[in-house]
Amino acid sequence: MRAVIQRVSRASVSVEGKSVGQCGPGLMILVCAMEGDGAKQAAQLADKIAKLRIFRDDAGKMNRSITDVGGAALVISQFTLAADTSRGNRPGFAAAAAPEIGENLYNLFAQELAQRDIAVETGIFGADMAVELVNDGPVTIWMEI
């Protein structure tokens, strides 16, 4: 699985002008299931992100995790993270998991995060979403499991 993790002051997602998910201070996570991924990768990614020390401590160093600071997460499905841009000008997405598998792993990933005591809200898998966020730092990290 692949993810882009952004430390945010706030983030929200809407579909057709209606808010479907939001979070205050914490993480906005774009996530993509890749071909061959399964429950193991979803759990590993959730565990890695839950422990990722990218929040400031009292000395201003990135030394705390989302669980340490009581942050929340907004999880958005993002199949375009599977883009292959090595040939031509149109990205290919053949490496992404099939939609039904991708949706199951997306939901499982969100559940795995919630099981680690993180308040989680999500977008709607496969929907045309409008995402707004205030990137804190900015801190943006790309991760693959």
N, C-alpha and C positions, 0 to 999 in steps of 0.2 A: 504494500500500500504506500501511497505517496501522500504527503501533506505539506501545505504551506501554513505556517503558524505565525500569527501576528499578535503581538502584545497590544491590547487596546484599552483605551479609557472607556469606550462604549462601542457597540456594534449592533446593527439591526438588519433584518432581511424582510422584504415584502414581496408579495406575489399579487399582480393585478391591483396594485395600490393598497393592499391590505397587509398590515404587519403580521408576520407569522412566527417570528422569533427575534429575540434580542438578548443582550447581556450588558452588564455594567463592566467595571474593571475586570480584566481577565484576558481570555484568548478568543480570537476569531480563527477558526480552523477550516481551511479548504481541504477536502479529503477526496482521494480517488482510489478505488479498488482496481488493481491491475490483474491481467489475466494470470491465473494460477494462484491468486491470493485466496486465503480462507480465514476461518475463525482465529487461527493462531496469529496471523499477521495483524488482524484487527485488535486483538488483545495486546500484542507486543507494542503496537503503535500507541494505543491508549496509555499503556504503562509508561512508555518512554516520555510521552508528552506530559503526563501527570507529574513526573519527577523532574522535568526539564527546569533547570534553575535559571530563569531569565527575568525574574522580578527583583527589584532593588531591595537590599537589606538596609539597615539603619545607616550604614556607611556609604550607601549609594552604589554598591557593587551588585551586579546581577548574581545573586546568591540564594534566591528563594524560588520555590516552585509555586504553581497555581494553588496547590493545596495548602502550602505554607501561608499564603496571603488571603485565603478564602475567596479566590476569584471564581468567576463563572466562565462558561464556554459557549460560544455560538458555533455550531458545526454545520458546514455547507457542503453539499455534494458538488464535485468539480471534476467531471470526466476529462476536461481539457488539460489537466495535469499529466495525462498520458500522451500528450502531443509528441509526435516524432517530426522534427523539422529538418532532418538530415538531407532530404531530397526535395527539390522543387520549392514552390512558394505556398503550397497548401499543406497544412499539417495533417498527418495521418493519426488515427486514434485506434488502430488495430490492437495495440497493447493494453487497452482498457478492458476490464472485465465486462462480460455481457451485462446488459441493463438489469436483468432480474438478479444476477449474482451481485452486481455492484450495489443495488438497493439494499439487499440483505446485509452486505458487509458494512455499508454506510450506517444502517440502523444498529447493527451489532457494535460498531465502533462507538457510536454515541452512548449506547447502553454501558459499554465497558468503562467509558469515562465517568458516567454517572455512578457506577459501582465503586469508583475511587473517591467518592464524596465531593464531586464537582457538580455544581448546578449546570445543567446542560439544556440548551434549546437548539432547535434545528430549523433548517429551511425545509423545502419540499423537494424530494428527489425528482429530478427530471423536469422541474418547472423552470420557467423563465423568471429568474429572480433578480431583484434590485437589492444590492448589498451596500450598506453605508457603514463606515467605521471611522474612528479616530485612532490612528496608529500611535501608540505610546512609545516614544523613544526617537525615532521609529525603530522597532525591533521586528524583523521579519526573518523567519528561518524556514528553509526547505528541508524536508526529512523523507527518507525512504526506508521501509522495513522490508 
